[in-house]
């Protein structure tokens, strides 16, 4: 590498392949159980293995989801069903702080939300984002996100094994061609899996992406530096940097 010992590498991460938590900031649903983002998160965290894990941790899904919504929405009242003020979750901490009542600036900020500090974030963090337009690119969405989307919009809830078989069929189908619109994905699920989805799923799906992490690492000898930048290509072809850090 040039005239010294070293190397570099780069990795791209597609943010539109994930569930965008900042959509809660403009959510008009009167209860969290009617929120599209809330339902998507609940479905992501569903399934026998996830439910057993949550029981072992003594955690409630709607409470965890409500705490996320409370962090970004503009009011001060808890949304998870237990009632009370949002800040009561944080007032008695050793170093107390207030809920932000504004969108997340980084994904790591989610770790400040009650219940999301460690294991919960590590379990589902790779399926979440705080950047992008908000719709989920069904062509690049991962296994867990697709599984959650089908669960969230299925008119009759499929069993875990049915979902796994369905996703295998969809992955084979995608080898031939990507979906060009959300409606095509919904029809594919019905035609190949026999699972009927509510047509409201069409509004939350996209088939292309415009926001990415670019994670670049340079190595000289035993020293390494990593630059993480979030690039948004939605408004101009050259893209714009919306966030960056050096590690």
BAFI-87089 format. One record per residue: residue number from 0; residue in three letters; chain; x, y, z of N, C-alpha, C in turn. Coordinates in steps of 0.2 Angstrom, whole numbers, plus 5000, padded with zeros to 4 digits. Example, Ala and Ser with C-alpha at 12.3 -4.5 7.8 and 13.67 -1.06 7.14 Angstrom:
REC   num   residu   chaine    n_u    n_v    n_w   ca_u   ca_v   ca_w    c_u    c_v    c_w
REC     0      Ala        A   5066   4972   5039   5062   4978   5039   5066   4984   5039
REC     1      Ser        A   5064   4989   5035   5068   4995   5036   5064   5000   5039
This chain:
REC   num   residu   chaine    n_u    n_v    n_w   ca_u   ca_v   ca_w    c_u    c_v    c_w
REC     0      Unk        A   5004   4994   5000   5000   5000   5000   5004   5006   5000
REC     1      Unk        A   5005   5010   4994   5009   5015   4993   5016   5013   4996
REC     2      Unk        A   5020   5018   5000   5027   5016   5001   5027   5014   5009
REC     3      Unk        A   5022   5012   5012   5022   5010   5019   5018   5004   5020
REC     4      Unk        A   5018   5000   5025   5014   4994   5026   5008   4997   5029
REC     5      Unk        A   5002   4995   5026   4996   4997   5028   4990   4994   5023
REC     6      Unk        A   4984   4996   5025   4978   4993   5021   4972   4998   5022
REC     7      Unk        A   4967   4997   5018   4961   5000   5020   4955   4996   5017
REC     8      Unk        A   4949   4997   5020   4943   4994   5018   4937   4998   5019
REC     9      Unk        A   4932   4996   5016   4926   5000   5017   4920   4996   5017
REC    10      Unk        A   4915   4998   5021   4908   4994   5021   4902   4999   5020
REC    11      Unk        A   4897   4997   5017   4891   5000   5016   4885   4997   5020
REC    12      Unk        A   4882   5001   5023   4876   4999   5027   4870   5003   5024
REC    13      Unk        A   4865   4999   5022   4859   5003   5019   4854   5004   5025
REC    14      Unk        A   4852   5010   5026   4848   5012   5032   4840   5011   5030
REC    15      Unk        A   4839   5011   5023   4832   5010   5022   4830   5003   5022
REC    16      Unk        A   4834   4999   5024   4833   4992   5025   4830   4990   5032
REC    17      Unk        A   4830   4996   5036   4828   4995   5043   4822   4999   5045
REC    18      Unk        A   4820   4998   5051   4814   5001   5054   4816   5008   5057
REC    19      Unk        A   4813   5014   5054   4815   5020   5057   4812   5023   5063
REC    20      Unk        A   4815   5023   5068   4812   5025   5075   4810   5032   5075
REC    21      Unk        A   4813   5036   5071   4811   5044   5071   4804   5045   5068
REC    22      Unk        A   4801   5040   5065   4794   5041   5063   4790   5042   5069
REC    23      Unk        A   4791   5040   5074   4787   5041   5080   4786   5049   5082
REC    24      Unk        A   4791   5053   5079   4791   5060   5081   4785   5063   5078
REC    25      Unk        A   4783   5061   5072   4777   5064   5069   4771   5059   5068
REC    26      Unk        A   4771   5054   5073   4766   5049   5073   4759   5052   5076
REC    27      Unk        A   4754   5051   5072   4747   5054   5074   4743   5049   5077
REC    28      Unk        A   4745   5043   5078   4741   5038   5081   4739   5039   5088
REC    29      Unk        A   4733   5038   5090   4731   5040   5097   4733   5035   5102
REC    30      Unk        A   4734   5029   5100   4737   5024   5105   4743   5021   5101
REC    31      Unk        A   4748   5019   5105   4754   5016   5101   4752   5009   5098
REC    32      Unk        A   4747   5006   5100   4745   4999   5097   4742   5001   5090
REC    33      Unk        A   4741   5007   5088   4738   5008   5081   4743   5012   5077
REC    34      Unk        A   4749   5013   5080   4755   5016   5076   4758   5011   5071
REC    35      Unk        A   4759   5013   5065   4763   5008   5060   4769   5007   5063
REC    36      Unk        A   4773   5011   5065   4780   5010   5068   4780   5006   5074
REC    37      Unk        A   4775   5007   5078   4774   5003   5084   4772   4996   5082
REC    38      Unk        A   4768   4995   5078   4766   4988   5075   4772   4984   5072
REC    39      Unk        A   4776   4988   5068   4782   4985   5065   4787   4982   5070
REC    40      Unk        A   4788   4987   5075   4793   4985   5081   4790   4979   5085
REC    41      Unk        A   4784   4979   5086   4781   4974   5090   4781   4967   5086
REC    42      Unk        A   4780   4967   5080   4781   4961   5076   4788   4959   5075
REC    43      Unk        A   4793   4964   5075   4800   4962   5075   4802   4958   5081
REC    44      Unk        A   4799   4960   5086   4801   4957   5093   4797   4951   5095
REC    45      Unk        A   4792   4949   5090   4788   4943   5091   4791   4937   5089
REC    46      Unk        A   4787   4931   5090   4790   4925   5088   4792   4921   5095
REC    47      Unk        A   4791   4914   5094   4792   4910   5100   4799   4912   5104
REC    48      Unk        A   4804   4912   5100   4811   4913   5103   4811   4920   5106
REC    49      Unk        A   4809   4925   5103   4809   4932   5106   4805   4932   5112
REC    50      Unk        A   4799   4929   5112   4794   4930   5117   4797   4926   5123
REC    51      Unk        A   4800   4921   5122   4803   4917   5128   4809   4921   5131
REC    52      Unk        A   4813   4924   5127   4819   4929   5129   4816   4934   5133
REC    53      Unk        A   4811   4938   5131   4808   4943   5134   4805   4941   5141
REC    54      Unk        A   4802   4936   5141   4799   4933   5148   4805   4932   5152
REC    55      Unk        A   4810   4929   5150   4816   4928   5154   4819   4934   5157
REC    56      Unk        A   4819   4939   5153   4821   4946   5155   4816   4950   5159
REC    57      Unk        A   4810   4947   5160   4805   4951   5163   4803   4958   5159
REC    58      Unk        A   4803   4958   5153   4802   4964   5149   4796   4963   5145
REC    59      Unk        A   4792   4969   5144   4786   4970   5141   4787   4973   5134
REC    60      Unk        A   4785   4970   5128   4787   4973   5122   4783   4980   5121
REC    61      Unk        A   4777   4981   5123   4774   4988   5122   4777   4993   5126
REC    62      Unk        A   4779   4991   5132   4783   4996   5137   4789   4998   5134
REC    63      Unk        A   4793   4993   5131   4799   4995   5127   4798   5000   5121
REC    64      Unk        A   4793   4998   5118   4791   5002   5112   4789   5009   5114
REC    65      Unk        A   4785   5009   5119   4782   5015   5121   4788   5020   5124
REC    66      Unk        A   4793   5017   5127   4799   5021   5129   4802   5024   5123
REC    67      Unk        A   4803   5021   5118   4806   5024   5112   4801   5029   5109
REC    68      Unk        A   4795   5028   5109   4791   5034   5106   4791   5040   5111
REC    69      Unk        A   4791   5039   5118   4791   5044   5122   4798   5048   5122
REC    70      Unk        A   4803   5045   5119   4809   5049   5119   4809   5054   5113
REC    71      Unk        A   4805   5052   5108   4805   5057   5102   4799   5061   5101
REC    72      Unk        A   4793   5059   5104   4787   5063   5103   4788   5069   5108
REC    73      Unk        A   4783   5074   5106   4783   5080   5109   4780   5081   5116
REC    74      Unk        A   4776   5076   5118   4772   5077   5124   4776   5074   5130
REC    75      Unk        A   4774   5074   5136   4777   5072   5142   4774   5066   5145
REC    76      Unk        A   4769   5062   5142   4765   5057   5145   4768   5050   5142
REC    77      Unk        A   4768   5045   5146   4770   5039   5144   4765   5035   5139
REC    78      Unk        A   4768   5032   5134   4764   5029   5129   4763   5022   5129
REC    79      Unk        A   4767   5019   5134   4767   5011   5134   4761   5008   5138
REC    80      Unk        A   4756   5012   5141   4751   5009   5144   4751   5009   5151
REC    81      Unk        A   4757   5011   5154   4757   5011   5162   4755   5018   5164
REC    82      Unk        A   4755   5023   5160   4753   5030   5162   4759   5033   5166
REC    83      Unk        A   4758   5039   5168   4763   5043   5171   4767   5048   5167
REC    84      Unk        A   4772   5051   5169   4776   5056   5166   4782   5052   5163
REC    85      Unk        A   4784   5054   5157   4790   5051   5154   4796   5051   5158
REC    86      Unk        A   4797   5057   5161   4804   5058   5164   4804   5054   5171
REC    87      Unk        A   4799   5051   5173   4799   5047   5180   4804   5041   5179
REC    88      Unk        A   4805   5039   5172   4809   5033   5171   4817   5035   5172
REC    89      Unk        A   4818   5042   5172   4825   5044   5172   4827   5048   5178
REC    90      Unk        A   4822   5051   5182   4823   5055   5187   4827   5052   5193
REC    91      Unk        A   4826   5046   5194   4830   5042   5200   4836   5039   5198
REC    92      Unk        A   4839   5040   5192   4845   5037   5190   4851   5040   5194
REC    93      Unk        A   4856   5037   5195   4862   5040   5198   4864   5047   5195
REC    94      Unk        A   4864   5047   5188   4865   5053   5185   4858   5054   5181
REC    95      Unk        A   4853   5058   5184   4847   5058   5180   4847   5063   5174
REC    96      Unk        A   4843   5062   5169   4842   5066   5164   4835   5066   5161
REC    97      Unk        A   4833   5070   5156   4826   5070   5154   4825   5067   5147
REC    98      Unk        A   4819   5065   5146   4818   5063   5139   4819   5068   5134
REC    99      Unk        A   4821   5066   5128   4823   5071   5123   4817   5075   5120
REC   100      Unk        A   4812   5072   5119   4806   5075   5116   4808   5078   5109
REC   101      Unk        A   4812   5074   5105   4815   5076   5099   4818   5070   5095
REC   102      Unk        A   4818   5070   5089   4821   5064   5085   4828   5062   5088
REC   103      Unk        A   4830   5056   5087   4836   5053   5088   4841   5056   5083
REC   104      Unk        A   4847   5058   5086   4853   5061   5082   4857   5055   5079
REC   105      Unk        A   4858   5050   5083   4862   5044   5081   4858   5038   5084
REC   106      Unk        A   4860   5032   5081   4857   5026   5083   4860   5024   5090
REC   107      Unk        A   4866   5026   5092   4868   5024   5098   4864   5028   5104
REC   108      Unk        A   4861   5033   5102   4857   5037   5107   4851   5033   5110
REC   109      Unk        A   4849   5028   5106   4844   5023   5108   4846   5020   5115
REC   110      Unk        A   4852   5019   5116   4854   5016   5122   4853   5020   5128
REC   111      Unk        A   4851   5026   5128   4849   5031   5133   4842   5029   5135
REC   112      Unk        A   4838   5026   5131   4831   5025   5132   4830   5019   5137
REC   113      Unk        A   4825   5020   5142   4824   5015   5147   4823   5008   5144
REC   114      Unk        A   4826   5003   5146   4826   4996   5144   4830   4994   5138
REC   115      Unk        A   4833   4999   5135   4836   4998   5128   4844   4999   5129
REC   116      Unk        A   4846   4999   5136   4853   5000   5137   4858   4995   5134
REC   117      Unk        A   4857   4989   5135   4862   4984   5133   4859   4978   5129
REC   118      Unk        A   4856   4973   5132   4854   4967   5129   4849   4968   5123
REC   119      Unk        A   4844   4972   5125   4839   4974   5120   4841   4977   5114
REC   120      Unk        A   4845   4982   5115   4848   4985   5109   4853   4981   5105
REC   121      Unk        A   4857   4976   5108   4861   4972   5105   4857   4967   5101
REC   122      Unk        A   4851   4965   5104   4847   4960   5100   4843   4962   5094
REC   123      Unk        A   4841   4969   5094   4837   4971   5089   4840   4977   5085
REC   124      Unk        A   4846   4980   5088   4849   4986   5085   4850   4986   5078
REC   125      Unk        A   4852   4980   5075   4854   4980   5068   4848   4980   5063
REC   126      Unk        A   4842   4980   5066   4836   4981   5062   4833   4988   5062
REC   127      Unk        A   4836   4992   5066   4834   4999   5067   4838   5004   5064
REC   128      Unk        A   4835   5010   5063   4839   5016   5061   4836   5022   5063
REC   129      Unk        A   4839   5028   5062   4836   5034   5064   4837   5039   5058
REC   130      Unk        A   4840   5036   5052   4841   5040   5046   4837   5037   5041
REC   131      Unk        A   4836   5042   5035   4832   5039   5029   4825   5042   5029
REC   132      Unk        A   4822   5041   5024   4815   5044   5022   4810   5040   5026
REC   133      Unk        A   4811   5034   5029   4806   5031   5033   4803   5025   5030
REC   134      Unk        A   4802   5024   5024   4800   5018   5021   4805   5013   5021
REC   135      Unk        A   4803   5007   5021   4808   5001   5021   4809   4998   5014
REC   136      Unk        A   4815   4998   5012   4817   4995   5005   4816   4987   5006
REC   137      Unk        A   4811   4985   5003   4809   4977   5004   4815   4973   5000
REC   138      Unk        A   4818   4976   4995   4823   4972   4992   4829   4971   4996
REC   139      Unk        A   4831   4976   5000   4837   4975   5004   4836   4974   5012
REC   140      Unk        A   4829   4974   5014   4828   4972   5021   4830   4965   5023
REC   141      Unk        A   4833   4965   5029   4835   4958   5031   4830   4953   5033
REC   142      Unk        A   4832   4947   5035   4827   4942   5036   4823   4944   5042
REC   143      Unk        A   4825   4947   5047   4821   4948   5053   4816   4954   5052
REC   144      Unk        A   4818   4959   5048   4814   4965   5046   4808   4962   5041
REC   145      Unk        A   4810   4958   5036   4805   4955   5032   4800   4951   5036
REC   146      Unk        A   4802   4947   5040   4798   4943   5045   4794   4947   5049
REC   147      Unk        A   4796   4952   5052   4792   4957   5056   4787   4960   5052
REC   148      Unk        A   4788   4962   5046   4784   4966   5041   4778   4961   5040
REC   149      Unk        A   4779   4955   5038   4774   4950   5036   4769   4949   5042
REC   150      Unk        A   4773   4948   5048   4769   4947   5054   4764   4954   5056
REC   151      Unk        A   4767   4959   5055   4764   4966   5056   4757   4967   5052
REC   152      Unk        A   4758   4964   5046   4752   4966   5041   4748   4960   5039
REC   153      Unk        A   4750   4954   5042   4746   4948   5040   4739   4948   5043
REC   154      Unk        A   4734   4947   5039   4727   4947   5041   4726   4941   5046
REC   155      Unk        A   4729   4936   5045   4729   4930   5050   4736   4928   5051
REC   156      Unk        A   4737   4928   5058   4744   4927   5060   4747   4920   5058
REC   157      Unk        A   4753   4920   5054   4756   4914   5053   4760   4911   5059
REC   158      Unk        A   4761   4905   5059   4766   4902   5064   4773   4903   5062
REC   159      Unk        A   4778   4902   5066   4785   4904   5065   4787   4899   5059
REC   160      Unk        A   4786   4893   5059   4788   4889   5054   4785   4891   5047
REC   161      Unk        A   4779   4893   5047   4776   4896   5040   4780   4902   5038
REC   162      Unk        A   4782   4906   5042   4786   4912   5041   4793   4910   5038
REC   163      Unk        A   4796   4906   5041   4803   4904   5039   4802   4901   5032
REC   164      Unk        A   4797   4896   5031   4797   4893   5024   4795   4899   5019
REC   165      Unk        A   4791   4904   5021   4789   4909   5016   4795   4913   5014
REC   166      Unk        A   4799   4915   5019   4805   4919   5018   4810   4915   5013
REC   167      Unk        A   4811   4909   5014   4815   4905   5010   4812   4905   5003
REC   168      Unk        A   4806   4905   5002   4803   4905   4995   4804   4912   4992
REC   169      Unk        A   4803   4917   4996   4804   4924   4994   4811   4925   4992
REC   170      Unk        A   4816   4923   4995   4823   4923   4994   4825   4920   4987
REC   171      Unk        A   4822   4914   4986   4823   4911   4979   4820   4915   4974
REC   172      Unk        A   4814   4918   4975   4810   4922   4970   4814   4928   4968
REC   173      Unk        A   4818   4931   4973   4821   4937   4972   4828   4936   4968
REC   174      Unk        A   4830   4930   4968   4836   4928   4964   4834   4930   4956
REC   175      Unk        A   4828   4929   4955   4826   4931   4948   4825   4938   4946
REC   176      Unk        A   4822   4941   4951   4821   4949   4950   4819   4952   4957
REC   177      Unk        A   4821   4958   4958   4819   4962   4963   4812   4964   4962
REC   178      Unk        A   4808   4966   4968   4802   4969   4967   4802   4976   4965
REC   179      Unk        A   4798   4978   4961   4798   4985   4958   4793   4990   4962
REC   180      Unk        A   4789   4987   4966   4785   4991   4971   4782   4987   4976
REC   181      Unk        A   4780   4990   4982   4777   4986   4987   4772   4982   4986
REC   182      Unk        A   4767   4984   4981   4762   4979   4980   4764   4973   4977
REC   183      Unk        A   4769   4972   4973   4772   4966   4971   4774   4962   4976
REC   184      Unk        A   4778   4964   4981   4780   4960   4987   4774   4957   4990
REC   185      Unk        A   4769   4961   4992   4762   4959   4995   4759   4953   4991
REC   186      Unk        A   4759   4954   4984   4756   4949   4980   4761   4943   4980
REC   187      Unk        A   4767   4943   4981   4772   4938   4981   4771   4934   4987
REC   188      Unk        A   4770   4937   4993   4768   4934   4999   4762   4930   4999
REC   189      Unk        A   4757   4932   4995   4750   4929   4995   4751   4923   4990
REC   190      Unk        A   4754   4924   4984   4755   4919   4979   4759   4913   4981
REC   191      Unk        A   4765   4915   4984   4770   4910   4986   4769   4907   4993
REC   192      Unk        A   4766   4910   4997   4766   4908   5004   4759   4907   5007
REC   193      Unk        A   4754   4910   5003   4747   4909   5005   4745   4913   5011
REC   194      Unk        A   4749   4919   5012   4748   4923   5018   4746   4930   5015
REC   195      Unk        A   4740   4932   5017   4737   4938   5014   4739   4944   5019
REC   196      Unk        A   4741   4949   5016   4744   4955   5020   4739   4961   5018
REC   197      Unk        A   4738   4965   5023   4734   4971   5023   4737   4975   5018
REC   198      Unk        A   4733   4978   5013   4736   4982   5008   4739   4989   5011
REC   199      Unk        A   4738   4990   5017   4742   4996   5020   4749   4995   5020
REC   200      Unk        A   4752   4989   5019   4759   4988   5019   4762   4992   5013
REC   201      Unk        A   4758   4993   5008   4761   4996   5002   4764   5003   5003
REC   202      Unk        A   4761   5006   5008   4763   5013   5010   4769   5014   5014
REC   203      Unk        A   4771   5008   5017   4777   5008   5021   4783   5005   5017
REC   204      Unk        A   4782   5003   5011   4788   4999   5008   4790   5004   5002
REC   205      Unk        A   4797   5003   5001   4800   5006   4995   4804   5000   4992
REC   206      Unk        A   4807   5002   4986   4811   4997   4982   4818   5000   4981
REC   207      Unk        A   4820   5005   4983   4826   5008   4982   4828   5012   4989
REC   208      Unk        A   4835   5013   4989   4838   5016   4995   4842   5023   4993
REC   209      Unk        A   4842   5027   4998   4846   5033   4997   4850   5036   5003
REC   210      Unk        A   4850   5032   5008   4854   5034   5014   4858   5028   5016
REC   211      Unk        A   4865   5029   5017   4869   5023   5019   4874   5026   5024
REC   212      Unk        A   4877   5021   5028   4883   5021   5032   4889   5020   5027
REC   213      Unk        A   4894   5024   5027   4900   5022   5024   4905   5021   5029
REC   214      Unk        A   4907   5015   5031   4912   5014   5036   4919   5012   5033
REC   215      Unk        A   4923   5017   5034   4930   5016   5031   4935   5015   5036
REC   216      Unk        A   4940   5010   5035   4945   5009   5040   4952   5009   5037
REC   217      Unk        A   4956   5013   5039   4963   5013   5037   4968   5010   5042
REC   218      Unk        A   4973   5006   5040   4977   5003   5044   4985   5004   5042
REC   219      Unk        A   4989   5007   5047   4996   5008   5046   4999   5004   5051
REC   220      Unk        A   5003   4999   5050   5006   4995   5055   5001   4992   5059
REC   221      Unk        A   5001   4993   5066   4996   4991   5070   4991   4996   5072
REC   222      Unk        A   4992   5002   5069   4987   5008   5071   4981   5008   5066
REC   223      Unk        A   4975   5009   5068   4969   5009   5064   4965   5015   5066
REC   224      Unk        A   4962   5018   5061   4957   5023   5062   4951   5021   5057
REC   225      Unk        A   4945   5022   5060   4939   5021   5057   4935   5027   5056
REC   226      Unk        A   4932   5029   5050   4928   5034   5049   4921   5032   5047
REC   227      Unk        A   4916   5033   5051   4909   5032   5049   4905   5038   5047
REC   228      Unk        A   4903   5038   5041   4899   5043   5039   4892   5041   5036
REC   229      Unk        A   4887   5045   5038   4880   5044   5035   4879   5048   5029
REC   230      Unk        A   4878   5045   5023   4878   5049   5017   4870   5049   5014
REC   231      Unk        A   4867   5054   5013   4861   5055   5010   4861   5057   5003
REC   232      Unk        A   4858   5052   4999   4858   5054   4991   4851   5056   4989
REC   233      Unk        A   4847   5057   4993   4840   5058   4991   4839   5065   4988
REC   234      Unk        A   4843   5070   4989   4842   5077   4986   4847   5078   4981
REC   235      Unk        A   4853   5075   4981   4858   5077   4976   4862   5071   4974
REC   236      Unk        A   4865   5070   4968   4868   5064   4966   4875   5063   4970
REC   237      Unk        A   4878   5068   4972   4884   5068   4975   4883   5066   4983
REC   238      Unk        A   4877   5067   4985   4876   5065   4992   4878   5070   4997
REC   239      Unk        A   4875   5070   5003   4877   5075   5008   4878   5071   5014
REC   240      Unk        A   4883   5073   5018   4885   5070   5025   4880   5073   5030
REC   241      Unk        A   4877   5068   5033   4872   5070   5038   4875   5069   5045
REC   242      Unk        A   4880   5064   5046   4883   5063   5052   4890   5059   5051
REC   243      Unk        A   4895   5060   5055   4901   5057   5054   4905   5057   5061
REC   244      Unk        A   4909   5052   5062   4913   5051   5068   4919   5047   5066
REC   245      Unk        A   4924   5048   5070   4931   5045   5069   4932   5041   5076
REC   246      Unk        A   4934   5035   5075   4936   5030   5080   4943   5028   5079
